[in-house]
Amino acid sequence: MRDANRIVAEVLCLMLDTVAPGITTFELDLMAEDLCRKRNSVPAFKGYHGYPSSLCVSLNEEVVHGIPSRKRKLKKGDILSVDFGVCYKGFFGDSAITIPVGKVKHETHQLLKATQKSLELAIEQVVIGNRVSDISRAVQEYVEAKGYSVVRQFVGHGIGSSLHEGPEVPNYIQNRGQSPRLIEGMVIAIEPMVNLGTAKVKILRDGWTVITADKKPSAHFEHSVAVTVDGPVVLSSRDEFLGY
């Protein structure tokens, strides 16, 4: 799973280097799939429940599951959420980032910072004996204290020999009794989806693209994280590709 997520991280770093005004989301999809296959892995999303592409590319008010298009060129001031997964030797990796296209509005920049920070705080809770609700609380309390809202219709998930496994990992506290405990060896994909305005979302006619109900921007960050005796291990870390 570390190898699978390393490929995901490399592809997302390629996206960070490539996203710029004028490029189409279709071109990004081609580049992601090409690098994925060069690493002898298979794009996890392509064909999954009929999804047509390798990347999920969600622009501005799009929350998740945006479909790459030849017609959509990025513009200065946009934000692009890029979600990518692979299957490598029978195991899956999954991660997401939201990338500003050139300079963005201050309020949008702050939304990205807050969403990324909420993921970092959530990862700190990935400790043996903690519950999934500790992760959920870390995201919700931080995000809502900043005046943003947490998407509730879509959640994080376990990941391993399948792309989506139990347990679900919500970004808010659910009143359903006690949530599952974290045990050594689990891997979970934590993915805060945070909106500048309302938490309400709707799905477009393509059956995939999720947008905010008020058309305000949304940000999405995700890491696949292992539960170990030494604490959380971020399998999809991009550090080695960013020159850290």
C-alpha positions in Angstrom: 0.0 0.0 0.0 2.9 2.3 0.6 4.0 1.7 -3.0 0.5 2.3 -4.4 0.2 5.5 -2.5 3.7 6.6 -3.5 2.5 6.4 -7.2 -0.5 8.5 -6.2 1.7 11.1 -4.6 4.0 11.3 -7.6 1.0 11.9 -9.9 -0.4 14.6 -7.6 3.0 16.3 -7.6 2.9 16.2 -11.4 -0.5 18.0 -11.2 0.9 20.6 -8.8 3.7 21.3 -11.4 1.4 21.3 -14.4 -1.8 23.1 -13.3 -1.7 26.6 -15.0 -4.1 28.9 -16.8 -5.0 27.6 -20.3 -4.5 23.9 -19.7 -7.6 21.6 -20.0 -8.7 19.2 -17.3 -8.7 16.5 -20.1 -5.0 17.1 -20.6 -4.3 16.7 -16.9 -6.2 13.4 -17.0 -4.1 12.1 -19.9 -0.9 13.0 -18.0 -2.0 11.4 -14.8 -3.0 8.1 -16.5 0.2 8.0 -18.5 2.4 8.3 -15.4 0.3 5.8 -13.6 0.7 3.2 -16.3 4.4 3.9 -16.6 4.6 2.9 -12.9 2.9 -0.4 -13.7 -0.3 0.5 -11.9 -3.9 0.9 -12.9 -6.0 4.0 -12.4 -8.4 3.1 -9.7 -11.3 5.4 -10.6 -11.5 4.7 -14.4 -14.5 2.4 -14.9 -15.3 2.4 -11.2 -19.2 2.2 -11.1 -19.0 3.6 -14.6 -16.8 6.6 -13.9 -15.2 7.6 -17.3 -11.8 9.0 -16.3 -8.7 8.5 -14.3 -8.8 11.8 -12.4 -11.6 13.4 -10.5 -11.2 17.2 -11.3 -13.5 19.5 -9.4 -13.4 23.2 -10.2 -14.4 26.0 -7.9 -17.9 25.2 -6.6 -17.5 21.6 -7.6 -16.9 19.5 -4.5 -15.9 16.0 -5.8 -16.3 13.7 -8.8 -15.9 16.3 -11.5 -15.2 14.7 -14.9 -12.2 15.9 -17.1 -13.2 17.7 -20.2 -11.6 18.9 -23.4 -13.6 22.1 -23.2 -12.7 23.2 -19.7 -9.6 25.4 -19.6 -8.3 26.5 -16.3 -8.3 30.3 -15.6 -6.4 32.5 -13.2 -8.3 32.6 -9.9 -9.7 29.1 -10.2 -9.2 26.4 -7.7 -9.0 22.8 -8.8 -9.5 19.8 -6.6 -7.7 16.8 -7.9 -8.5 13.3 -6.6 -6.5 10.3 -7.8 -6.2 6.6 -7.0 -4.3 3.6 -8.2 -4.3 -0.1 -7.9 -0.8 -1.6 -7.6 -0.2 -5.3 -7.1 -3.7 -5.8 -5.7 -3.6 -2.9 -3.3 -5.0 0.6 -3.5 -3.8 4.2 -2.9 -6.0 7.3 -2.8 -5.2 11.0 -2.2 -6.5 14.4 -3.1 -5.3 18.1 -3.2 -6.9 21.4 -4.1 -4.6 23.5 -6.3 -4.9 27.3 -6.8 -4.6 28.4 -10.4 -2.4 31.5 -10.1 -3.4 34.0 -7.5 -6.8 33.4 -5.9 -9.1 35.5 -3.7 -8.0 35.9 -0.1 -11.1 34.2 1.2 -10.5 31.2 -1.2 -6.9 31.0 -0.1 -8.0 30.9 3.5 -10.5 28.1 2.7 -7.7 26.0 1.2 -5.4 26.6 4.2 -8.2 25.7 6.7 -9.2 22.5 4.8 -5.5 21.3 4.7 -5.0 22.1 8.4 -8.2 20.2 9.3 -6.7 17.1 7.5 -3.5 17.5 9.5 -5.4 17.7 12.8 -7.4 14.6 11.8 -4.3 12.6 11.0 -3.0 13.4 14.5 -6.0 11.4 15.8 -5.0 8.2 14.0 -3.8 6.5 17.1 -4.4 2.9 18.2 -7.4 2.9 20.6 -8.9 6.1 19.3 -12.2 6.0 17.6 -13.2 7.2 14.1 -15.3 9.9 15.8 -12.0 11.5 17.2 -11.0 12.1 13.5 -14.5 13.4 12.7 -14.4 15.8 15.7 -11.0 17.1 14.8 -12.2 18.2 11.3 -15.6 19.5 12.3 -14.5 21.6 15.3 -11.7 23.2 13.5 -13.6 23.9 10.2 -16.7 25.2 11.9 -14.8 27.4 14.3 -13.4 29.1 11.1 -16.9 29.8 9.8 -16.9 27.1 7.1 -19.1 24.1 6.7 -18.4 20.4 6.3 -19.9 18.3 3.5 -22.0 15.5 5.0 -23.1 13.5 2.1 -19.6 12.2 1.3 -17.1 10.8 3.7 -13.7 9.2 4.0 -13.3 5.4 4.1 -11.1 2.4 4.8 -8.8 1.3 2.0 -6.8 -1.8 1.2 -7.4 -4.6 -1.3 -10.5 -2.6 -2.3 -10.8 1.1 -3.0 -13.6 1.7 -0.6 -13.7 -0.5 2.6 -15.1 0.0 6.1 -15.2 1.9 8.2 -16.7 5.1 6.9 -14.8 8.2 8.1 -17.1 11.2 8.3 -15.8 14.7 8.7 -18.5 15.4 11.3 -19.8 13.7 14.4 -22.6 11.3 13.8 -25.1 10.6 16.5 -25.2 6.8 15.9 -23.6 5.5 19.1 -20.0 4.7 19.4 -17.9 4.7 16.2 -15.3 2.0 15.4 -12.0 1.9 17.2 -8.7 2.3 15.3 -6.6 -0.9 15.5 -3.1 -1.6 14.3 -2.9 -2.3 10.6 -5.9 -0.4 9.5 -5.5 2.1 6.6 -8.0 4.8 6.2 -8.5 7.6 3.7 -9.3 10.8 5.5 -10.7 13.5 3.2 -12.2 16.7 4.5 -14.5 18.4 2.0 -15.1 21.9 3.2 -17.3 24.6 1.7 -17.0 28.4 2.0 -20.8 28.7 2.3 -23.6 26.1 2.9 -22.9 22.5 3.6 -25.6 21.5 1.2 -24.6 20.0 -2.2 -26.3 18.7 -5.3 -25.4 16.3 -8.1 -25.4 17.6 -11.7 -27.1 15.9 -14.6 -24.0 14.0 -15.5 -24.7 11.8 -12.5 -21.2 12.4 -11.0 -20.3 16.0 -10.5 -21.2 17.3 -7.0 -21.5 21.1 -6.5 -22.2 23.3 -3.6 -25.9 24.3 -3.5 -25.0 28.0 -3.2 -22.2 27.9 -5.9 -19.6 29.0 -3.4 -16.1 27.4 -3.6 -15.3 24.1 -2.0 -11.9 22.5 -1.1 -10.9 18.9 -0.7 -7.7 17.3 0.7 -7.1 13.6 1.3 -4.4 11.2 2.6 -4.3 7.5 3.0 -3.1 6.9 6.6 -2.0 3.7 8.3 -2.6 3.0 12.0 0.7 1.8 13.5 2.2 1.3 17.0 4.4 4.3 16.2 1.4 6.5 15.4 -0.1 7.7 12.1 1.9 6.9 8.9 0.8 9.0 5.9 1.3 6.6 3.1 0.4 9.1 0.4 2.9 11.8 1.6 4.3 13.9 -1.2 7.3 15.1 0.7 9.9 13.1 -1.2 8.6 14.5 -4.5 8.5 18.1 -3.3 12.2 18.1 -2.4 11.8 18.1 1.4 
